[in-house]
Amino acid sequence: MSNQRLVEASDYDPAQDRHFVTALARGLEVLAAFRPGEGTLSNQQLAARTGLPKSTVSRLSYTLTRLGYLAQDAEQGGYRPGLAAISLAGSLLGSFDIRRVMAPLLRDFSLSHTISASLGLLDGTDIVYLETCRSQARVSVQLSVGSRVPLATTAIGRACYAGLPSSEQLRLNTLLASRYGEEWPSHAARLQAACAQYQQQGFCSSFGEFEPDVMAVGVALPPLGPGQGAMCLNASGPAFAFTPQDMAGRIGPALLALRDQILPRTTG
């Protein structure tokens, strides 16, 4: 299977599992190929992203369109997520009660510090944004709900990693080593440095590493309930407006205060 998240799940081999429905998995791969904020994608683009043959993608996109999970643009012929897929996403997001708590707090934080702030959830070796509030500044970081960012190179991902038990970090190391190959040793060293920073300061940083002009700090949230995945917060802004000193001296401590403000509302 070409789906990275399936590969990350374990050493599981679907070919050896008689209960595994390959056609369904491939259809889900097509849906997962869409990214927040994009326009339509052609069958050729979907084939390139999923690694599936174009003929297979054509049949899948036709079926998904008939079921309402994709919608086809009448003029360009490309596809975008349909109402059925949006409904599923809305049901999932609605299951996270913390989003209702976080939305006004993130908005207040963003307005107070003129910076974008987000809540993320660990998914494989990525962080998926569950809630976000963009800065009201003329130029801000353009990430939205559903955006997916890598754990290893982002402040929010590093903070999430640093806040995990050592056993979970070791499990992630195996997945990250598979993802990055020869580049993994350098990423591993940065993650260890991030853990040290987290121990000393309570937050992690990424200054121009994920995107050259983006400065960010992140903090981990403790487990908020049984079965709840690892969550984390970040604050990010453009480099022309925030220096590393600003982020470490002012925004990082403010983000820690935001985390402490959240906890009584989610654990009480």
C-alpha positions as CSV (number, residue, x, y, z in Angstrom):
1,M,0.0,0.0,0.0
2,S,1.2,3.5,-0.8
3,N,-0.6,5.2,2.1
4,Q,2.1,6.5,4.4
5,R,-0.2,6.4,7.4
6,L,-0.9,2.7,6.9
7,V,2.9,2.0,6.6
8,E,3.4,4.0,9.8
9,A,0.9,2.0,11.8
10,S,3.2,-1.0,12.2
11,D,5.0,-3.7,10.3
12,Y,1.5,-4.9,9.3
13,D,1.2,-6.6,5.9
14,P,-2.3,-6.2,4.5
15,A,-1.6,-8.9,1.9
16,Q,-1.5,-11.4,4.7
17,D,-4.8,-10.3,6.2
18,R,-7.9,-12.0,4.7
19,H,-10.1,-9.4,6.4
20,F,-8.4,-6.5,4.8
21,V,-10.4,-4.9,1.9
22,T,-7.9,-3.5,-0.5
23,A,-10.5,-1.7,-2.7
24,L,-11.8,0.2,0.3
25,A,-8.2,1.1,1.4
26,R,-7.5,2.4,-2.0
27,G,-10.6,4.5,-2.0
28,L,-9.6,6.0,1.3
29,E,-6.1,6.7,-0.1
30,V,-7.8,8.8,-2.8
31,L,-9.7,10.8,-0.3
32,A,-6.6,11.3,1.8
33,A,-4.8,12.8,-1.2
34,F,-6.7,16.1,-0.9
35,R,-5.1,18.8,1.2
36,P,-6.8,21.8,2.9
37,G,-7.1,24.9,0.8
38,E,-6.5,23.2,-2.6
39,G,-8.7,23.4,-5.7
40,T,-9.6,20.4,-7.7
41,L,-7.3,17.4,-8.5
42,S,-7.3,15.4,-11.7
43,N,-7.1,11.7,-11.9
44,Q,-3.5,12.0,-13.0
45,Q,-2.7,14.2,-10.0
46,L,-4.5,11.7,-7.7
47,A,-2.6,8.8,-9.2
48,A,0.7,10.7,-8.6
49,R,-0.1,11.3,-5.0
50,T,-1.4,7.9,-4.1
51,G,1.0,5.8,-6.2
52,L,-2.0,4.0,-7.7
53,P,-2.4,3.3,-11.4
54,K,-4.4,6.0,-13.2
55,S,-7.0,3.4,-14.4
56,T,-7.6,2.4,-10.8
57,V,-7.9,6.0,-9.7
58,S,-10.4,6.7,-12.5
59,R,-12.7,3.9,-11.3
60,L,-12.3,4.9,-7.7
61,S,-13.0,8.6,-8.3
62,Y,-16.1,7.6,-10.4
63,T,-17.4,5.5,-7.5
64,L,-16.6,8.1,-4.8
65,T,-18.4,10.7,-6.9
66,R,-21.5,8.5,-7.3
67,L,-21.5,8.1,-3.5
68,G,-21.1,11.8,-2.8
69,Y,-17.6,11.6,-1.3
70,L,-16.1,13.4,-4.3
71,A,-17.6,16.1,-6.4
72,Q,-16.5,16.7,-10.0
73,D,-16.0,20.2,-11.4
74,A,-18.3,20.5,-14.5
75,E,-15.8,22.8,-16.4
76,Q,-12.4,21.5,-15.5
77,G,-13.3,17.9,-14.8
78,G,-11.2,17.7,-11.6
79,Y,-12.4,16.5,-8.3
80,R,-12.8,17.9,-4.8
81,P,-14.1,16.4,-1.6
82,G,-17.9,16.0,-1.7
83,L,-20.5,16.7,1.0
84,A,-20.4,13.1,2.3
85,A,-16.7,13.5,3.0
86,I,-17.3,16.9,4.6
87,S,-20.0,15.4,6.8
88,L,-17.7,12.6,8.0
89,A,-15.0,15.2,8.8
90,G,-17.5,17.3,10.7
91,S,-18.6,14.3,12.8
92,L,-15.0,13.5,13.7
93,L,-14.1,17.1,14.7
94,G,-17.3,17.3,16.7
95,S,-16.2,14.3,18.8
96,F,-13.3,16.4,20.2
97,D,-15.0,18.3,23.1
98,I,-11.7,20.2,23.7
99,R,-12.3,22.1,20.4
100,R,-15.2,24.0,22.0
101,V,-13.1,24.9,25.0
102,M,-10.1,25.9,22.8
103,A,-11.8,28.0,20.2
104,P,-12.4,31.2,22.3
105,L,-9.1,30.8,24.2
106,L,-7.1,30.5,20.9
107,R,-8.9,33.5,19.5
108,D,-8.1,35.6,22.6
109,F,-4.5,34.5,22.6
110,S,-4.2,35.3,18.9
111,L,-5.7,38.7,19.3
112,S,-3.6,39.5,22.3
113,H,-0.3,38.6,20.8
114,T,-1.0,39.2,17.0
115,I,0.0,35.7,16.2
116,S,-1.6,32.5,14.9
117,A,-2.4,29.8,17.5
118,S,-3.5,26.2,16.9
119,L,-4.4,22.9,18.6
120,G,-3.0,19.7,17.1
121,L,-3.3,16.0,17.4
122,L,-0.6,13.4,16.8
123,D,-1.4,11.1,13.8
124,G,1.4,8.8,12.8
125,T,4.5,11.0,12.3
126,D,2.4,14.1,11.6
127,I,0.4,16.6,13.6
128,V,-3.1,17.3,12.3
129,Y,-4.7,20.7,13.2
130,L,-8.0,20.3,15.0
131,E,-8.5,24.0,15.7
132,T,-6.7,27.2,14.7
133,C,-7.0,30.9,14.8
134,R,-5.0,33.0,12.4
135,S,-3.5,36.2,13.4
136,Q,-5.3,39.4,12.3
137,A,-2.0,40.8,11.0
138,R,-1.8,41.5,7.3
139,V,0.6,38.5,6.8
140,S,0.0,35.4,8.9
141,V,0.7,31.7,8.8
142,Q,-1.7,30.1,6.4
143,L,-2.7,26.8,8.1
144,S,-6.2,25.7,8.7
145,V,-8.3,22.9,10.4
146,G,-7.2,19.7,8.8
147,S,-3.8,20.8,7.8
148,R,-1.1,18.2,8.4
149,V,2.5,19.1,9.4
150,P,5.5,16.9,10.1
151,L,6.4,16.1,13.7
152,A,10.2,16.2,13.3
153,T,10.6,19.8,11.9
154,T,7.8,21.8,13.6
155,A,7.6,23.3,17.0
156,I,4.1,21.7,17.6
157,G,5.4,18.3,16.6
158,R,8.6,18.5,18.6
159,A,6.6,19.6,21.7
160,C,4.2,16.7,21.2
161,Y,7.2,14.3,21.0
162,A,8.9,15.8,24.0
163,G,5.8,15.4,26.1
164,L,5.3,11.6,25.3
165,P,6.5,8.8,27.5
166,S,9.9,7.3,26.5
167,S,8.2,4.1,25.3
168,E,6.1,6.1,22.9
169,Q,9.1,8.1,21.7
170,L,10.9,4.9,20.9
171,R,7.9,3.6,18.9
172,L,7.9,6.9,17.0
173,N,11.6,6.7,16.4
174,T,11.1,3.5,14.4
175,L,8.5,5.2,12.2
176,L,10.5,8.4,11.8
177,A,13.6,6.4,10.8
178,S,11.6,4.7,8.1
179,R,10.1,8.0,6.9
180,Y,13.4,9.9,6.7
181,G,15.9,7.2,5.8
182,E,19.4,8.7,5.6
183,E,18.2,12.0,7.0
184,W,16.9,10.4,10.2
185,P,20.1,10.9,12.3
186,S,20.1,14.7,11.9
187,H,16.3,14.8,12.7
188,A,16.9,12.5,15.7
189,A,19.6,14.9,17.0
190,R,17.2,17.8,16.7
191,L,14.5,15.9,18.5
192,Q,16.8,15.2,21.4
193,A,17.7,18.9,21.5
194,A,14.0,19.7,21.5
195,C,13.5,17.3,24.5
196,A,16.3,19.1,26.4
197,Q,14.7,22.5,25.5
198,Y,11.4,21.2,26.7
199,Q,12.8,20.1,30.0
200,Q,14.5,23.5,30.6
201,Q,11.8,25.9,29.2
202,G,8.6,23.9,29.0
203,F,8.2,24.5,25.2
204,C,9.9,23.7,21.9
205,S,10.8,25.9,19.0
206,S,11.3,25.8,15.3
207,F,12.7,28.9,13.8
208,G,12.7,28.8,10.0
209,E,13.0,25.0,9.8
210,F,9.5,24.0,8.6
211,E,9.1,27.1,6.5
212,P,12.0,29.6,6.1
213,D,9.9,32.6,7.1
214,V,8.0,31.1,10.0
215,M,8.9,31.3,13.7
216,A,7.0,29.0,16.0
217,V,6.9,27.6,19.6
218,G,4.9,24.6,20.8
219,V,3.8,23.0,24.1
220,A,2.4,19.5,24.8
221,L,-0.9,18.9,26.5
222,P,-1.2,16.1,29.1
223,P,-3.6,13.2,28.3
224,L,-7.1,14.7,28.6
225,G,-9.0,11.4,29.0
226,P,-9.0,7.7,28.4
227,G,-8.1,6.8,24.8
228,Q,-7.4,10.4,24.0
229,G,-4.6,10.9,21.5
230,A,-1.6,13.1,22.2
231,M,-2.4,16.8,21.7
232,C,-0.4,19.9,21.6
233,L,-0.5,23.7,21.0
234,N,1.6,26.1,19.0
235,A,1.9,29.8,18.2
236,S,3.5,30.8,14.9
237,G,4.2,34.1,13.1
238,P,6.2,35.6,10.3
239,A,10.0,36.1,10.8
240,F,9.8,39.8,9.9
241,A,7.5,40.3,12.9
242,F,8.9,37.9,15.5
243,T,12.6,37.3,16.4
244,P,13.8,34.1,18.1
245,Q,14.2,36.3,21.2
246,D,10.5,37.4,21.0
247,M,9.3,33.8,20.6
248,A,11.5,32.4,23.4
249,G,11.1,35.3,25.8
250,R,7.5,36.3,25.4
251,I,5.4,34.0,23.2
252,G,6.7,30.7,24.7
253,P,5.8,31.6,28.3
254,A,2.5,33.0,27.2
255,L,1.7,29.7,25.4
256,L,2.5,27.9,28.7
257,A,0.1,30.1,30.5
258,L,-2.5,29.3,27.9
259,R,-2.0,25.6,28.4
260,D,-2.4,26.1,32.2
261,Q,-5.6,28.0,31.5
262,I,-7.0,25.1,29.4
263,L,-6.3,22.2,31.8
264,P,-8.8,23.1,34.6
265,R,-11.5,23.4,31.9
266,T,-10.8,20.0,30.4
267,T,-10.0,17.9,33.4
268,G,-12.7,19.2,35.8
